[in-house]
Amino acid sequence: MKIIFILDQIQAGLGGVEQSMQPLGGKNMGIGSVSMFEKILPKVDGQVIATLYSGDEFFASDPETNALKMAAMVKKMNADVVVCGPCFHYEGYGKMAAQSAYAIETRTGIPTVSAMSKEVADVIAEYKEKINIVKMPKKGEVGLSESLEHILELAKLKAEQADTTAFVLAHCY
């Protein structure tokens, strides 16, 4: 299963809040917080083919155009699935991830999985009926390992076009 991750500037390891205007970019490898998934990837026969990133404020400056650019980048790379997150409790990143996931699914047909904590309530409320958002803890809270596994389990189910109904009911908003 070929996976692309979409990260904000912080999770990509490109700086903190001061780098929120980081333009869209990508690397043909896993970077930043993608390393949290290294032990889980073999369990789902997963291979990270790229990491796309953007500063959350840069993305928010023109979300429609930037989401379409993300979708176009994903389509060129021929991924099986795209993981938008993990966003933890970062609202700007959660909004970017949800908007990107929605654009990717509706424009390319490539399945996506997003993940964020309940603190990103407004984004969850707006997008939970449009995309799959895996429940995860706030950064530093208990349950991160399980949520990372759930993210990749759902990614595998979606990439294989399996029935996700029971999984989504159990692990998503």
C-alpha positions in Angstrom: 0.0 0.0 0.0 1.5 3.3 -1.1 0.9 6.1 1.4 1.3 9.9 1.2 1.2 11.9 4.4 0.1 15.5 4.6 1.6 17.5 7.5 1.8 21.0 8.7 5.1 22.8 9.1 5.4 21.8 12.8 4.8 18.0 12.2 7.0 18.1 9.1 9.9 19.4 11.2 10.2 22.6 9.3 9.8 25.0 12.3 7.2 26.1 14.8 4.4 28.7 14.7 6.9 31.2 13.3 7.0 29.2 10.1 3.3 29.1 9.6 3.7 30.7 6.1 5.8 27.8 4.8 4.6 27.3 1.2 3.3 24.0 -0.1 6.0 21.5 -0.7 6.9 17.8 -0.5 9.6 15.2 -0.2 9.6 11.7 -1.8 10.0 10.1 1.7 8.6 10.2 5.2 9.7 13.2 7.2 8.8 14.7 10.6 6.1 12.9 12.5 5.8 10.2 9.9 8.5 8.4 11.9 5.9 7.6 14.5 4.4 5.1 12.1 7.7 3.2 11.2 6.9 0.2 13.5 3.3 0.0 12.3 3.8 0.2 8.5 5.0 -3.4 8.1 1.8 -4.6 9.8 -0.3 -3.1 7.0 2.2 -3.7 4.2 2.6 0.1 4.0 5.2 2.1 2.2 5.5 5.9 2.5 6.1 7.3 -1.0 5.9 11.0 -0.1 5.2 13.6 2.5 3.4 16.8 1.5 3.5 19.8 3.8 2.3 23.4 4.1 2.3 26.0 6.8 -1.2 26.2 8.3 -1.5 30.0 7.8 -0.1 29.7 4.2 -2.8 27.1 3.5 -5.5 29.2 5.1 -4.6 32.2 3.0 -6.3 30.5 0.0 -7.7 27.1 1.2 -9.6 26.2 -2.0 -6.6 26.7 -4.3 -4.2 25.1 -1.9 -6.5 22.0 -1.4 -6.7 21.6 -5.1 -3.0 21.9 -5.4 -2.6 19.1 -2.8 -5.0 17.0 -4.7 -3.1 17.5 -7.9 0.2 16.6 -6.3 -1.4 13.4 -4.8 -2.8 12.4 -8.1 0.6 12.7 -9.9 2.2 10.4 -7.3 -0.4 7.6 -7.7 -0.9 6.8 -4.0 -3.2 4.1 -2.8 -4.2 6.2 0.2 -3.4 9.6 1.8 -3.1 10.2 5.6 -3.9 13.8 6.6 -2.5 14.0 10.0 -2.0 13.2 12.8 -3.2 16.7 13.7 -3.4 16.2 17.5 -5.2 19.3 18.9 -3.9 21.9 16.4 -6.9 23.6 14.9 -5.2 25.2 11.9 -3.6 21.9 10.9 -6.9 20.1 11.5 -8.7 22.5 9.1 -5.9 22.1 6.5 -6.1 18.3 6.8 -9.8 18.1 6.5 -10.0 20.5 3.5 -7.2 18.6 1.8 -8.8 15.2 2.5 -12.1 16.4 1.1 -10.5 17.8 -2.0 -8.4 14.7 -2.6 -11.4 12.3 -2.3 -13.8 14.4 -4.4 -11.3 15.4 -7.1 -9.1 12.2 -7.4 -11.1 9.4 -5.9 -8.0 8.4 -3.8 -9.1 7.5 -0.3 -8.0 9.5 2.7 -7.8 9.2 6.4 -7.6 12.2 8.8 -6.9 12.1 12.5 -7.3 14.8 15.2 -8.3 15.1 18.8 -11.7 16.2 20.1 -10.3 19.7 20.8 -10.6 20.5 17.1 -14.4 20.3 17.6 -15.4 22.9 14.9 -13.5 21.1 12.2 -14.8 17.7 13.3 -18.4 19.0 13.3 -18.0 20.5 9.8 -16.2 17.5 8.2 -17.1 14.2 10.0 -19.9 13.5 7.6 -17.7 14.2 4.5 -14.4 12.4 5.4 -13.2 9.8 7.9 -11.6 11.4 11.0 -9.9 8.9 13.4 -10.2 9.8 17.1 -6.8 10.5 18.7 -5.6 12.1 21.9 -4.3 15.6 22.4 -0.5 15.7 22.1 1.1 14.2 25.3 -2.1 12.3 26.4 -2.5 8.6 26.7 -3.7 6.5 23.7 -1.4 7.7 20.9 0.0 4.3 20.0 -3.5 2.9 19.5 -4.7 5.8 17.4 -1.7 5.6 15.1 -2.5 1.9 14.6 -6.1 2.8 13.9 -5.1 5.4 11.3 -3.1 2.8 9.3 -5.7 0.1 9.8 -8.4 2.4 8.3 -6.0 3.4 5.5 -5.5 -0.3 4.6 -9.2 -1.0 4.6 -9.9 2.0 2.4 -7.0 1.2 0.0 -8.4 -2.3 -0.4 -11.9 -0.9 -0.8 -13.1 -3.0 2.1 -16.2 -2.3 4.2 -15.2 0.3 6.7 -18.6 0.8 8.4 -17.9 -1.1 11.7 -14.4 0.3 11.9 -15.6 3.9 11.4 -18.3 3.5 14.0 -15.7 2.2 16.6 -12.8 4.6 15.9 -13.9 7.7 14.1 -16.0 10.8 15.0 
